């Protein structure tokens, strides 16, 4: 359904450092300086706001990334926290809700955007 998600940044170099570490690879920059990170056919983009206003994060918004194991989620979360991100909500771990049993980790990027690493065990 989705082709990409774009978040705003007030400091693209800081964001590049964070997201390069978070995804373990260097993001690509286009001719406008926007960064892109692809994974499994989806793309996360990071850009200065086109309207020239400061970037702000979405209250209630979360961008989720799928991983193949709890260990991958933990490594992703640790890389984010070590490179300018901040852990938020509960510590990484399993949670059960109406969507079933999920292994989740949440953090905020340097601009305050909320990110989630998710592993869904086979049920």
C-alpha positions as CSV (number, residue, x, y, z in Angstrom):
1,X,0.0,0.0,0.0
2,X,2.7,2.5,0.9
3,X,5.6,3.4,-1.4
4,X,7.5,5.5,1.1
5,X,7.4,7.5,4.3
6,X,9.2,10.8,4.7
7,X,10.1,12.5,7.9
8,X,11.4,16.0,8.4
9,X,14.8,17.0,9.8
10,X,16.3,20.2,11.0
11,X,19.8,18.9,10.6
12,X,20.3,16.5,7.7
13,X,24.0,15.7,8.6
14,X,22.9,14.7,12.1
15,X,20.0,12.6,10.6
16,X,22.4,11.0,8.2
17,X,24.7,9.9,11.0
18,X,21.7,8.5,13.0
19,X,20.0,6.7,10.1
20,X,23.2,5.3,8.6
21,X,24.0,3.7,11.9
22,X,20.4,2.6,12.5
23,X,20.2,0.8,9.2
24,X,23.8,-0.2,8.9
25,X,24.3,1.3,5.5
26,X,24.8,4.7,4.0
27,X,21.7,6.5,2.8
28,X,21.4,7.8,-0.7
29,X,21.0,11.5,-1.3
30,X,19.2,13.0,-4.2
31,X,20.0,16.4,-5.9
32,X,17.9,18.2,-3.2
33,X,19.8,16.5,-0.4
34,X,17.0,14.3,0.7
35,X,18.1,11.0,2.1
36,X,16.6,7.6,1.4
37,X,16.9,4.2,3.0
38,X,15.4,1.1,1.4
39,X,14.5,-2.2,3.0
40,X,12.3,-4.9,1.6
41,X,10.8,-2.7,-1.1
42,X,9.9,0.1,1.3
43,X,11.7,3.5,1.5
44,X,12.2,5.9,4.4
45,X,13.1,9.4,3.3
46,X,14.5,12.2,5.4
47,X,14.3,15.8,4.2
48,X,14.4,19.4,5.3
49,X,10.8,20.6,5.0
50,X,10.1,22.0,1.6
51,X,8.2,25.0,2.9
52,X,11.3,26.2,4.8
53,X,9.5,25.9,8.2
54,X,11.1,23.9,11.1
55,X,10.6,20.2,11.1
56,X,8.4,18.8,13.8
57,X,7.5,15.2,14.8
58,X,4.0,13.8,14.7
59,X,2.2,13.4,18.0
60,X,0.7,9.9,17.8
61,X,2.6,9.0,14.7
62,X,4.9,6.0,14.5
63,X,7.0,4.5,11.7
64,X,7.5,0.7,12.1
65,X,10.2,-1.5,10.6
66,X,10.0,-5.3,10.3
67,X,12.9,-7.5,11.4
68,X,13.6,-11.2,11.3
69,X,14.4,-11.8,15.0
70,X,14.3,-10.2,18.4
71,X,18.2,-10.0,18.1
72,X,17.9,-7.8,15.0
73,X,15.3,-5.6,16.8
74,X,17.7,-5.2,19.8
75,X,20.7,-4.4,17.5
76,X,18.6,-1.8,15.6
77,X,17.5,-0.2,18.9
78,X,21.0,-0.2,20.4
79,X,22.4,1.4,17.2
80,X,19.7,4.1,17.4
81,X,20.4,4.8,21.0
82,X,24.2,4.9,20.5
83,X,23.8,7.4,17.6
84,X,21.6,10.2,18.9
85,X,18.3,8.5,19.3
86,X,16.4,8.0,22.6
87,X,14.6,4.9,23.8
88,X,10.9,5.6,24.5
89,X,7.9,3.6,25.9
90,X,8.7,0.2,27.5
91,X,12.1,-1.4,27.1
92,X,12.4,-3.7,24.0
93,X,10.6,-7.0,24.6
94,X,7.5,-9.1,23.9
95,X,4.0,-7.7,24.2
96,X,0.7,-9.3,23.6
97,X,-2.4,-7.4,22.4
98,X,-5.2,-7.7,19.9
99,X,-2.6,-8.0,17.1
100,X,-1.0,-11.1,18.8
101,X,2.4,-11.6,20.3
102,X,4.9,-9.0,19.1
103,X,8.5,-8.2,19.9
104,X,8.8,-4.4,19.9
105,X,11.4,-1.7,20.5
106,X,10.6,2.0,20.3
107,X,12.9,5.0,20.0
108,X,12.9,8.6,18.8
109,X,15.2,9.9,16.2
110,X,17.2,13.1,16.8
111,X,14.3,15.2,15.5
112,X,11.7,13.4,17.7
113,X,10.2,11.2,15.1
114,X,8.9,7.9,16.8
115,X,10.3,4.7,15.3
116,X,9.4,1.1,16.1
117,X,11.3,-2.1,15.4
118,X,9.0,-5.1,15.2
119,X,9.4,-8.8,15.0
120,X,6.3,-10.9,14.6
121,X,6.8,-14.6,15.7
122,X,5.0,-17.3,13.8
123,X,1.8,-18.1,15.6
